[in-house]
Amino acid sequence: MKVTPSLVVAGLVGVVALAGFGYATFQTKFGKGKVYVIAPKGTTVDVAIDGAKVGQAQEGKLQPFDVAQGAHEVELTIEGRPSHKRTIDVENGTYSEVVTAQDQCLALLDVYATYYLGQPVVPRVVGVATAERSLPVKVPLSIESGHVLALAEDQLPDEIPQGATVHLLLPVDCAAAAGDQAQMLASLGYTPESVAGKAAKPAPN
């Protein structure tokens, strides 16, 4: 996988940043935040906010739901399992966090060095989402924004701008998530031996 020069990208981002400064300020002060939900494999998750159903999350997709600023109760229900309720506090319009259902855990990994710098290093654990703890994510999620988030290794782009943030969001066993980071990474298939092979593979054409 390759990293592309960032001069042109940086110039374009600078122009867009100036044009969007006013909107960004307004969004931060008055806009809605977002919670993101992804269903565990083979399930769907019903999402309710303050007692009102707002939609359903599917597996394999990080589904966003708008939430007004302030304190709210988010309820996630997987059919056949106990529902899980948690309180969130949307402080401003930049609020953007992943929440999980009962007995669902997710690990957010920084894989930039592992996949794009050719370094045989295990990914860095950015954070873990559990039923008790949500996980902040950067938005917007796109190559153009410099914030890439994939839900599987085969979803990682072949090329990215230099200096981009590249994260993998993966389901992880909750017992492993509560333990040592090295053991958790090993449960996901990332060991010093395995990443040496990943770093050595040629970049796709």
N, C-alpha and C positions, 0 to 999 in steps of 0.2 A: 504494500500500500504506500501511496506517495503523498508528500506534502508539496503544495504548489506555492510559488512566490507570492508574497502578500502585497506588493506595491500597488497594483491596480485595485485589488480588493480593498486595501486600506483607503485609497482615494475615494472609491465609491461609498464606502461606509461613512467617511467623513462628511460627504455631501448629504447623505440620507440623515445622518445624525443631526446636522444643523437644521434641516427642513422639519425634522420630527421633534425637535426639542420642546416646542410649545405643547404638542399633543402629549408627549411623555409626561410633562409636568402636570397637565390636567388629569391624565390617567392615574398618576400616582396619588393625587389629592382626592379625586372624586370617583375614580373608576372602580369597577368590581375586581376582586381577586379571583383566583381559580384554585379548585382542588382537582387532582387527577386521580383516576381510579383505573386499575387494570384487573380483569378477572383472572383467577387462577385457572390453570388448564382444565378444560372440560366443564367449565361453569360459566354462569353470568352473575353479575352483581347488581341488585337493585339499589339505587342511590336515593336517599331522602335527605332533605335539608329542612330543619325545623319542622319535622313531621309531614312535610309534603314531598311526594315522590317527584324527582326531577329527571329521572332517566335510568338507563341501564348500561352498565359497562360490559364489554365483551372481552374474551381472551385475545391476546396478541395485539391489543390496541390500548394506548394510554389515552383514556377518554377524559376531556376537560369538562368541568361544570362551573358555571359562574356563581360567585358568592358575594353578596353585598358586604360592605365594610361593617365591622362589628363582630360580636360574639354569636356563634351559631352552633347548633347540634347537627352533626352529620351522622347518619345511620346507614350502614352498609349491610346488606342481607344477601347471602348465598342460599339458594333453595335447599332445604333440608338441613340447614345449619342454624345455630343461634345467631340472631342479628347482633351487630356491634355498633355501639353508639360512642361518639367522642365529641368533645367540645373544641372548637377552633376559634381563634381570634384573628380576624382579617384586619390588620392594622392599616393597610392602605392598598391602593390598586396594583401594587407590584407583588402582592401575596401570591405565591405559586408553590403548592406543596402536594406531594403524593400521600394519599391516605390508604390504609389497607383494611381488609375485612378480618374477622376473627380467624386466628391461626394462619394468617397470611403474612409472610415477610419478604421483603425485597432488598437487594443490595445494589447500591449505586457505585460503580467502579470507574475510575479515571484510567482509560486504556490508551491514551495518546502515545506514551513512550513505548508501550508494548507493541502496538500495531503500526505506528507511523514513523518512529525514529529508529527502528531496527535494533532496539536495546532489549537484551534478554532479561527483562525485569518483570516481576508480577505486577498486575494492576494495583493502583492505590485505592483503598476503600474510602470513598467520599462520605458515605453515610449508609444507614440501614433504616428502613421503614418497618415498623411493627404495629400491632393493634394499639399500642400505647404511645407510639412516637411517629409523627409524620416526617416527611423528608422533603426539604426544599429542593426545587429544580430551577435551572435557569431557563428563561424564555426570551424571545421566541426560539423554538427548536428547529433550526434549519442550518444547512451548510453556509448560506449567505450571511446569517447572523453570527456565525462563528461558534455556535452552541449546537453540537451534534449529540443526540441521544438516541441510541438504538436499543431494541429489546432482544436482540440476538446477535451473535457474532457475524452471521452471514448478512445482516442488515447494515453493517458498517460500510460507509462509502469507500470507493477505491482511492479517491483523492480528496484532500481537505486543504483549506487555506492554512498557511503557516501560522502557528500560534493559536489555532482553534482549540476549543474545549471539546473533548470527545469522551462521552460517557456511555457505559452499558448499564442498563437497569435489568437485573436478573432475579428471578424467584430463588429464594434460598430457604433451606430448612430452618425453622425458627430456633431450634436447639443449637444449630451451628452458628446462627446469627448472634446468639447470646454469648458465644464463647470467644476464643482467641481468633484474631483476624487471619492469621496464617492458616488455621484449620478451616475457617470459613471459605477462604480462597481455594484451598485444596478441595473442598467439597464441590466447588464450582468448576474444578478442572484446571485451576491455575496453581502450578508449582514451579519452582525454578527450572526443573527439567522440561516441563511441558511448554513454558513460554519461550525457551530457547528454540524449540521447533517452530513456534509461531513467528518469531522474529526473523527466522532464516528463510521463510518462504518468499518467493519472488512476488513483486507487486503485480496485480492483474493488469492486463493490457486494456 
